[in-house]
Amino acid sequence: MISNGAALRHIAATSRDWYRITNKADTIPEVFIYGEVGWEGVTADDLVRDLAAMDAEALTVRINSPGGSVFGGIAIYNALRTHPAAVTVEVDSIAASIASVIAQAGDTRRMVQHSQMMIHEAQGIAIGSGSEVREYADLLDKQSDLIAQIFADRSGKSAGVFRSLMKAETWFTADEAVAEGLADEVLIPSRDEEPENLVNDQVTDNTAAIQSMMDAAEVLEPTETEQPETQETEPVDFGDLFNRPNPLTHNPFQDLFKEA
């Protein structure tokens, strides 16, 4: 088997369903290619057959794949390029190896912000005699030439430019993929509606509830509180107290003399 992503298998999805199609009423059908192309027991034939059965004026292909089978990827690329629908490809996270070729199938090619693309030469394993291994090496080179030509056709640059980039195994950010001609634009995710401000909404609701309670409450006139009765006491006459002799300075013998 010739592959174009053996070095990236460690990040591939483990699910056997590496693609799925959603087609809801009043929406554009979406094809999700998430995982390795053509492995895990499901071949590209299944996806190509499902695409052929789709009757839609437009469809969106979303990619998050480390690559897979070269022949399977080329089949998907051709199926999308020849489909009558207007095809939009969006790279959600990574389009590496043969998945980068599938990404070229879109009439509109978008790299979602922070996504990446990687291109490199076709890879494979050969067992046999020297002549057989050399023949296999020539076959790998031919596949790499074919892939480079797809990049050239879609970018407007020469195939030689991409052969050099593939030999070096080149990674592109979303902006770099656009600059290289491998994508048309960077898609910055956004919401159609701003998220609700839950804090302000809660404060508004609480304020309205309090105001409603105040409006509905009965206004009561304040009443005077009764003061406890106080008992009248006779005033204390301190005059006699001050006229009394001071025991500390008074000499009692003086009173004897006065009385005499």
C-alpha positions as CSV (number, residue, x, y, z in Angstrom):
1,M,0.0,0.0,0.0
2,I,1.2,3.5,-0.8
3,S,0.5,6.0,1.9
4,N,1.1,9.7,2.2
5,G,0.8,10.0,6.0
6,A,2.4,7.0,7.7
7,A,4.5,9.4,9.9
8,L,1.3,10.9,11.3
9,R,-0.7,7.9,12.3
10,H,-0.3,8.5,16.0
11,I,-2.7,11.5,15.8
12,A,-5.3,9.7,13.7
13,A,-8.8,9.0,15.0
14,T,-9.4,5.4,16.2
15,S,-12.9,5.3,15.0
16,R,-13.6,3.0,12.0
17,D,-15.9,5.7,10.6
18,W,-13.3,8.2,9.3
19,Y,-15.9,10.1,7.4
20,R,-19.6,11.0,7.9
21,I,-22.2,13.0,6.0
22,T,-24.9,15.2,7.5
23,N,-27.8,16.3,5.3
24,K,-30.5,18.1,7.2
25,A,-33.5,19.9,5.7
26,D,-32.9,23.5,4.7
27,T,-29.2,23.2,5.3
28,I,-26.1,22.7,3.2
29,P,-25.0,19.0,3.4
30,E,-21.7,18.5,5.2
31,V,-19.0,15.9,4.7
32,F,-16.7,15.3,7.6
33,I,-13.4,13.7,6.9
34,Y,-12.1,13.1,10.3
35,G,-9.4,10.5,10.6
36,E,-7.1,8.5,8.3
37,V,-8.3,8.2,4.7
38,G,-9.1,4.7,3.5
39,W,-8.0,2.7,6.5
40,E,-9.7,1.2,9.6
41,G,-11.8,-1.1,7.5
42,V,-13.7,1.6,5.5
43,T,-12.4,2.5,2.0
44,A,-12.6,5.6,0.0
45,D,-15.1,3.7,-2.2
46,D,-17.8,4.2,0.4
47,L,-17.3,7.9,0.5
48,V,-17.2,8.3,-3.3
49,R,-20.4,6.2,-3.6
50,D,-22.1,8.4,-1.0
51,L,-21.0,11.6,-2.8
52,A,-22.3,10.3,-6.1
53,A,-25.7,9.8,-4.5
54,M,-25.9,13.3,-3.1
55,D,-28.2,15.7,-5.0
56,A,-27.4,19.1,-3.7
57,E,-26.5,22.5,-5.2
58,A,-23.8,23.1,-2.6
59,L,-21.9,21.0,0.0
60,T,-19.3,21.7,2.6
61,V,-16.3,19.3,3.2
62,R,-14.7,19.6,6.7
63,I,-11.3,18.1,7.1
64,N,-9.3,17.0,10.2
65,S,-7.1,14.3,8.9
66,P,-3.4,13.2,9.1
67,G,-3.7,11.6,5.6
68,G,-3.9,8.0,4.5
69,S,-4.0,6.1,1.2
70,V,-2.8,8.1,-1.8
71,F,-5.0,6.2,-4.2
72,G,-8.0,6.7,-1.9
73,G,-7.3,10.4,-1.5
74,I,-7.0,11.0,-5.2
75,A,-10.3,9.2,-5.7
76,I,-12.0,11.5,-3.2
77,Y,-10.3,14.6,-4.8
78,N,-11.6,13.6,-8.2
79,A,-15.1,12.8,-6.9
80,L,-15.4,16.2,-5.3
81,R,-13.9,18.1,-8.3
82,T,-16.4,16.4,-10.7
83,H,-19.4,16.7,-8.4
84,P,-22.0,19.1,-9.8
85,A,-22.4,20.9,-6.4
86,A,-20.4,24.0,-5.5
87,V,-17.9,22.5,-3.0
88,T,-16.5,24.4,-0.1
89,V,-13.6,22.8,1.8
90,E,-12.9,23.9,5.4
91,V,-9.8,22.6,7.2
92,D,-10.9,22.5,10.8
93,S,-7.6,21.5,12.4
94,I,-5.2,19.6,10.1
95,A,-5.0,18.6,6.5
96,A,-1.8,16.6,6.3
97,S,-0.3,14.4,3.6
98,I,-3.0,13.2,1.2
99,A,-5.6,15.2,3.1
100,S,-3.9,18.3,1.9
101,V,-4.7,17.1,-1.6
102,I,-8.4,16.5,-0.8
103,A,-8.4,20.1,0.5
104,Q,-7.6,21.3,-3.0
105,A,-10.9,19.9,-4.3
106,G,-12.9,22.8,-3.1
107,D,-14.2,25.5,-5.4
108,T,-13.6,27.6,-2.2
109,R,-10.8,26.5,0.1
110,R,-10.8,27.8,3.6
111,M,-8.4,27.3,6.5
112,V,-10.1,27.8,9.8
113,Q,-8.1,30.1,12.0
114,H,-5.2,28.2,13.8
115,S,-5.5,25.1,11.5
116,Q,-2.5,23.7,9.7
117,M,-1.6,21.9,6.4
118,M,1.4,19.6,5.8
119,I,2.7,18.4,2.5
120,H,5.4,15.7,1.9
121,E,6.4,13.0,-0.6
122,A,4.5,9.8,-0.9
123,Q,5.7,7.1,1.4
124,G,5.5,3.3,1.5
125,I,7.2,0.0,2.4
126,A,8.6,-2.4,-0.1
127,I,9.9,-6.0,0.3
128,G,11.6,-7.8,-2.4
129,S,14.7,-7.8,-4.6
130,G,16.8,-4.8,-5.4
131,S,15.1,-4.3,-8.8
132,E,11.7,-4.6,-7.2
133,V,12.5,-2.1,-4.5
134,R,13.9,0.3,-7.1
135,E,10.8,-0.1,-9.1
136,Y,8.7,0.7,-6.1
137,A,10.8,3.8,-5.4
138,D,10.1,5.0,-8.9
139,L,6.4,4.4,-8.3
140,L,6.6,6.6,-5.1
141,D,8.3,9.4,-7.1
142,K,5.6,9.2,-9.7
143,Q,2.9,9.6,-7.0
144,S,4.7,12.6,-5.6
145,D,5.0,14.2,-9.0
146,L,1.2,13.7,-9.5
147,I,0.5,15.3,-6.1
148,A,2.8,18.2,-6.8
149,Q,1.0,18.8,-10.1
150,I,-2.4,19.0,-8.3
151,F,-0.9,21.7,-6.0
152,A,0.4,23.5,-9.0
153,D,-2.9,23.4,-10.8
154,R,-4.8,24.9,-7.8
155,S,-2.2,27.4,-6.8
156,G,-0.9,28.7,-10.2
157,K,2.7,28.0,-9.2
158,S,5.0,25.4,-10.8
159,A,5.1,21.7,-9.8
160,G,8.8,22.0,-9.1
161,V,8.1,24.5,-6.3
162,F,5.9,22.0,-4.5
163,R,8.2,19.1,-5.2
164,S,10.9,20.9,-3.2
165,L,8.5,21.7,-0.4
166,M,7.2,18.2,-0.3
167,K,10.8,16.8,-0.1
168,A,11.4,19.0,2.9
169,E,8.1,18.0,4.5
170,T,6.7,21.5,4.9
171,W,4.1,22.6,7.5
172,F,1.9,25.6,6.8
173,T,-0.1,27.8,9.2
174,A,-3.5,29.0,7.9
175,D,-2.0,32.2,6.7
176,E,1.0,30.5,5.1
177,A,-1.3,28.1,3.2
178,V,-3.1,31.0,1.7
179,A,0.1,32.7,0.8
180,E,1.4,29.6,-0.9
181,G,-1.8,29.3,-2.9
182,L,-3.0,26.1,-1.2
183,A,-6.1,27.9,0.3
184,D,-8.2,30.9,-0.6
185,E,-8.9,32.4,2.7
186,V,-8.6,32.1,6.5
187,L,-11.9,31.6,8.2
188,I,-12.1,33.3,11.6
189,P,-14.8,31.6,13.7
190,S,-17.6,33.9,14.8
191,R,-21.2,33.6,16.2
192,D,-24.1,35.1,14.3
193,E,-25.4,36.5,17.6
194,E,-23.5,37.8,20.6
195,P,-23.7,35.7,23.7
196,E,-26.1,36.8,26.2
197,N,-24.8,38.8,29.2
198,L,-26.2,36.5,31.9
199,V,-25.0,38.7,34.8
200,N,-26.6,41.9,33.5
201,D,-29.8,40.0,32.6
202,Q,-30.0,38.5,36.2
203,V,-29.5,42.0,37.7
204,T,-32.2,43.4,35.5
205,D,-34.6,40.6,36.4
206,N,-33.9,41.0,40.1
207,T,-34.4,44.7,40.0
208,A,-37.7,44.3,38.2
209,A,-38.9,41.7,40.7
210,I,-38.1,44.0,43.6
211,Q,-39.8,46.9,42.0
212,S,-42.9,44.8,41.4
213,M,-43.0,43.7,45.0
214,M,-42.7,47.3,46.1
215,D,-45.5,48.4,43.8
216,A,-47.8,45.6,45.0
217,A,-47.1,46.1,48.7
218,E,-49.6,48.0,50.9
219,V,-48.2,51.2,52.2
220,L,-48.8,51.4,56.0
221,E,-48.9,54.6,58.0
222,P,-46.3,54.7,60.8
223,T,-47.9,54.4,64.3
224,E,-46.6,56.0,67.4
225,T,-45.0,53.6,69.8
226,E,-46.2,53.7,73.4
227,Q,-43.6,54.8,75.9
228,P,-43.5,53.0,79.3
229,E,-44.9,54.9,82.2
230,T,-42.3,56.5,84.5
231,Q,-42.7,56.9,88.2
232,E,-42.3,60.4,89.6
233,T,-39.7,60.7,92.4
234,E,-39.3,63.5,94.9
235,P,-36.3,65.8,94.3
236,V,-33.4,65.3,96.5
237,D,-32.4,68.2,98.7
238,F,-28.7,68.5,98.8
239,G,-28.6,71.6,100.9
240,D,-28.5,69.8,104.2
241,L,-25.8,67.6,102.8
242,F,-23.5,70.5,102.2
243,N,-24.3,72.1,105.6
244,R,-23.1,69.0,107.5
245,P,-19.7,69.2,109.1
246,N,-16.8,67.5,107.3
247,P,-15.6,64.6,109.4
248,L,-12.1,65.0,108.1
249,T,-11.7,68.6,109.1
250,H,-14.4,69.1,111.8
251,N,-13.3,69.2,115.5
252,P,-16.2,67.9,117.7
253,F,-14.9,69.8,120.7
254,Q,-15.7,73.0,119.1
255,D,-19.4,72.2,119.2
256,L,-19.1,71.7,123.0
257,F,-17.8,75.2,123.4
258,K,-20.4,76.6,121.2
259,E,-23.2,75.0,123.1
260,A,-21.8,76.3,126.4
